[in-house]
Amino acid sequence: MKKNNNLYFKPFLFLGFFTGIFSAFAQNESYSEPVENKIEETIFVNLKDYSKDFVYDMKYATEDNFLKAKVYDCAECFLRYKTVKALIAANNDFIKKGFRIKLYDCYRPLSIQKKMWEIVSNPKYVADPKKGSIHNRGGAVDISLVDLNGKEVEMGTAFDFFGPEAGHNYIKFSKEILANRKFLKKIMTQNGFNSFDSEWWHYNLKAGLKDNVSNQKWNCN
């Protein structure tokens, strides 16, 4: 019997046809996927470029601080990107409760730390620049809370008050003040920050403790 060669080629023709369809589909699918511009977690960014929901009172860009000296040329809040993300998440939680974060200090270049050390060379008040602080790593913030009308929440002491009253373990305050400190600490720790026992305003990002000390500076325009 004579074999019909067409019977042997048709399956391959159909296979080639479907392969072409699937190939074209796969190509179209690959081009339709969005391209993400990922930001490195440790890059320094300006908080105000990512959120407008914070209140700023950057003390070290003024003389209204315990140093009695202006050590920043201008008031900016730079932090590592991962710190910014965690801080925005915390602030969103506060906003849901009727409050917002007020910032006193953020990333501090090592050169500024050295300047502060020259003014007050006491490790009780200023971290020794030879060791550096987490402020120099872009993972620390000094903060308080304000209500949605901008009124600061009572925390018992002023920012940068150096005495036992500033500590989290000090309990000789009204129930309201103790509740305010507890509220601040609760939301911040839920969002990846550690408190600092002797300063109710200071919070460290746990994921930033091992980052390198930096002397990156920002432009004042």
Protein Blocks (a to p, Z undefined) as FASTA:
>chain_A
ZZdfklmmmmmmmmmmmmmmmmmmmmmmmmmpccdddddfkbccdfklmockbccddfkl
pcbdfkopafbfbdcddddfklmmmmmmmmmmmmmnopacddfbdcddfklmmmmmmmmg
cfkloccfklopaklnopaccdddddfkopacdehiaehiacfklpmklcbbcfklmmmm
mmmmmmmmmnopacdfklmkbccdfklmmpccdfbdcddZZ
